[in-house]
């Protein structure tokens, strides 16, 4: 079974070959699929080649031969080139991050939320509120309330299914339940995405990676900047 990006690339190559008689360039493929670098296109082509859908012809530039198409790919019909991100819904519990993958229908109503880039050490979330970059997300993904987006940096939460480069959708709140994954501000200085647990007069910020240690703080050292609502990941 091919991924959505593999299907999109196969469709784009087939359509271009039918319309112009030649394969698109790597730059054209990168732009069509909304990727930031050509390395992603190289990986997709290698995957399609390994699965027997295309073949690279030797000693010829831009020479790709389509060997077969999957039954699910309608080249002449519906356009699959729209961005359909893989979404991990943030159903959270103290036992762990309960996830499910779903395809977002971008024909539904969408909302623009602030996108603050990476979680920045040394800056509270409020300090970034003047940035103009936004991210459009379906209303059904975020629900009511105020939200913002952050790009995850690092691997401290990989065992909770949160990876470097993921986009975290955060619901703004100053409170959280035990076991929630939150954006915590430490000593008004350092922001971090961790699971929070409160016990007595202390707060533990727990990573989801055995390579990192749990950090313990006093109640007055931690303020909640929001809780994880969902993760958006592109392939």
ROKEMI-129790 format. One record per residue: x, y, z of N, C-alpha, C in turn. Coordinates in steps of 0.02 Angstrom, whole numbers, plus 50000, padded with zeros to 5 digits. Atoms other than C-alpha are relative to their C-alpha. Layout:
residues N
XYZXYZXYZ;...
END
This chain:
residues 235
500424994050000500005000050000500445006250000;499604993950005500695017049950499765005350048;500194994349959500725032350060499675005349956;500334994750037499765047950012500505003849956;499504996450039501365056849955500244995949941;499805004350056501885041849850499475000049945;500544999750048500185041849767499995006649963;500004993450031500265060549736500565000749949;499434999550046501995059349657499884995749938;500135004450057501495044649547499495003249953;500514996750040499965054149488500305006049962;499704994050031500965070049453500454998049942;499555002350053502285060649351499594997549940;500405002850053500945051449251499665005449959;500354994650035499975067249211500495004249958;499514996050037501545076749159500244996249938;499785003950058502115062549046499474999949946;500545000150050500415061948962499925006749966;500114993450028500345080748937500595002649959;499414997250033502145084348884500464994849969;499585005350027502935067548844500644998950039;499405000949960504305069648975499815000250074;500124999949928504445067349162500145007050028;499854993549968504405082749276500694999850032;499364999549966506015088949352499904999050075;500055000949928506425085949534499755006450034;500254993749972506115104349569499255000649991;500734999750013504395103249489499634995150046;500305004949954504005087649592499985002850071;499964997249932504585096249751499465005350011;500504994749994503465111349719499304997150000;500675002950007501965100749668499784996650064;500175003649939502045090549828500085004150063;499934995649942502435105249941500564998050046;499435002049959504095098250002500525005550000;499504994849992505535109050062500654998449965;499365001850031506955099249983499904994349951;500045005350049507295087549839500174993250030;499845006549969507925074149958499374996050014;500635003549989506115070050000499754996849936;500205002950064505765067349814500434993949984;499565005750011507285055949800499754993950039;500235005649959506605045349943499354997149971;500645002450027504855044449866500114996049936;499865003650062505545039249696500324993350015;499695006449981506645025949777499484995150026;500535004349973505135019249872499554997449944;500435002250056504075018749713500374995049955;499605004650040505495010149620500044993250035;499965006349963505694997049757499354996149999;500665003250002503824993549749499784998249930;500145002250068503884991049561499525004449962;500464995650035502845006149509500355004249947;499634996150050504195015849417500694997049991;499325002350013505905012849341500405005949974;499564994850025507345024849317500394997449941;499655002150060508065023849142500715002750002;499304997949994509975024449139500225004849945;499664995650047511005038049055499535005049966;500474995150028509505049449025499755004550056;500244995349950509035065149119499234999850003;500724999849989507285065949193499644994049968;500275005950034506975048249130499714995250051;500365004649957505665039149232499464996449959;500515003950035504575025249164499514997350051;500525002749956502925021149249499844992949976;500115007050017502755002249253499284998050013;500695001649984501065001149337499725005450044;500354995349955499775011349431499564996050047;500455003549954498825005949586499275001149980;500714999550018496965002849566499685006050032;500314994449963496605016649692500165006749971;499784993750028497445029949585499645001249934;500384998250059496275038149459500335006049968;499614994650029497415048449348499565005149965;500434995450037496015055849244499465003050042;500574997949959494815058449387500195004850054;499934995549944494925065949558500725002150010;499344997349988496405077149596500224998650071;499745001749933497445070549741500565004550022;499404996149985498715084549740499915004850058;500094995749942497935094149884500374997150060;499645002149941498855093450050499524996550048;500415003749952498105079950161500464997350053;499515001949950499165079150318499784993950039;500145005349953499295064150429499945003150069;500154996849937498535069250594499964994950055;500055004249940498795061150762499585003950050;500464996649956497325066050870500254999550071;499714999949934497855071251043499524997850054;500395002649945496775060151153500484997950054;499465000949951497845060951310499734996850063;500175002949935497825050851470500644999050038;499405001049960499005047551614500374993749980;499685006250021499365030451537500435001049938;499604998850060500085038151380499605003849948;500324996350054499675047351220499634995049956;500415004350041498225038351138499945003249931;499984996950065498395041150951499574996249950;500325003150057497415037950794500145004349940;499854996350060497855042650617499375000849959;500584998750040496545050650508500195004849945;499904995450054496455060050344499535005850008;500404994049990495855077850360499695002149934;500354997550059494545083650235500045007650001;499894992949998495105101150193499445004049968;500584996450025493425105450115499595002850057;500374997549943492755108450290500275006750022;499794993549976492875124850383500684999650033;499334999849970494625129750433500085006450039;499844994249959495355141950558500755001249997;499294998249998497005151150554500215001250073;499754999249931497995149850716500735002449996;499304997750001499665158050763500484994149997;499475005050004501195147950716500645003250026;499444996749966502655152050833500674996749985;499375003350015503975140850755500194995050054;499765004849950505065130450872499855002550070;500054998249930504795130051058500675003250020;499384996149993506075143451102500225000350072;499724999349934507165141851256500155007350013;499854993149982507265158451345499445004849984;500554995550016505605165351280499344996850019;500675002549988503865162951351499575000749937;500424999850059502485159851224499745007049986;500284993450009501755177151253500495004749965;499494995750031503395184951195500014999249924;500015001250072503085177651022499355002249968;500674998850024501315184151004499965005149944;500024995050053501795197950882500224997249933;499815003050063502355185750749499394999149956;500564999850046501265186050593499864993349966;500105006350035501455168150530499434996250031;500585003849976499885157550542499994993149967;500105006750026499365139550510499254998849995;500715001450010497675134450438499864992750019;500175006749977496885119450525499244999249999;500725001250000495155111350514499705001450069;500334998749936493935116850649499874993750040;500145006349965493535098750687500614997350037;499395002449968495345095950737500135003550066;499824996249941495485109650866499415001050048;500564998949955493725112250934500005007250028;500044993349972493285127351043500635002050037;499424997549963494555138351130500515003349955;499464996850036496125147651080500584995049991;499485004850016497525137950997500595003549966;499424997950038499265140350927500404993849980;499605005650025500535129450837500735001150014;499284999949988502345125250877500324994349961;499645005450031503625115250782500434996550053;499645003949950504345101350891500734999549980;499285000750012506235101350907500284995050051;499705004849955507145086350978499614993550004;500295006749997506745068351024499794998050070;500145001749930506285069451208499314997050010;500685002649992504465064151174499844994649948;500125004750055504695050751041499594993950022;500385005749977503955036851148499265001650009;500694997950000502345046951153499765001349929;500194999050070502315047450963500105007049976;499884993050020502975065250951500735000549978;499345000350030504465067250836500265006949980;499674993850022505705080650786499705002249933;500304997450061504905091750654499254999849998;500735000049997503105087850700499745007050018;500334993949979501905102350719499504998450055;500445001249943501065102550889499465005450001;500554995349991499345110550901499855000450074;500064998949928499195118051075499385004150015;500584996149975497595123451162500245004250059;499774995549947497955138651268499614998950064;500305000949934497615135251451500545001050052;499534999149945498425138951618499944994450051;500085005749955497855122751700500044993649959;499965006550034498065104351660499874994450049;500095006049960497645086951722500664996450008;499415004149991498965075351792500084995349940;499865004450056499775065951649499905003249932;500084996650064499355078851515500685002049972;499414997350033500665084051388499885007449989;500114992849998500885102751405500625003749976;499444995350008501955117451355500085003450068;499864997349934502735122151521500545005349996;499504994749995503665138251558500344999350067;499615001249939505065135451684500355006450021;499674994049972505595150151793499955006149953;500104994450046504875162351665500565000649948;499414999650043506335157751554500014994749945;499915005550048506265140751468499344996549987;500615003550019504805133251372500174993049976;499875006850019504685114551347499354996249994;500595004350009503435101351289500134993550037;499905005949958503305087751422499344997750031;500575002449961502075076951519500085002650071;499974996849935501645085151684499664995650053;500315003549943501305076951852500125004250063;499974996049939500925086052014499934995450060;500045003849938501245078652186500215004450057;499844995749943501145088752345500195006949976;499754993350017502165104552325500514999849944;499525000650055503155098452174499664998249935;500245001550068502905096751988500564996349963;499535003750041503765083751879499845001049927;500064999650073504055086651694500354993949972;499755006650022504255069451616500104999849925;499905001450071505045065851447499704993349982;500225006550023504475051251342500574996949959;499395002850030506225045051303500474998350058;499595002249943507305034851422500685003450002;499354996650001508825044751368499985006650039;500074993749965508145059951461499724998850071;500225000749931507825062451647499405004450015;500554995949975506255068551733500285005750042;499774994149962506485086051805499465001950050;500464998449945505695091051971500065007450017;500014992949986505185108952011499505001550056;500504997649953504255118552144499415002949963;500614997650032502485124452111500095007049972;499934993150023503045142452092500495000749942;499524999750055504325137951958499694998649932;500315002350062503105131351827499355003749988;500654997450022501725139951731499824996549934;500245003650058500665131051601499845005049945;500134995850058500635138951428499484997149953;500505003250042499445126451349500094992450003;499965007350001499075107951327499944997549928;499995002950067499355096951176499314997849978;500655001950028497825095251067500074994949944;499905004550056498505086550913500705000949972;499364999750035500055082850811499874999349925;500045000550073500195086050624500694998049974;499375002450026501525076550531499964999149924;499985001050071502005076950348500544995049983;499535005250020502915062950257500295001649932;
END
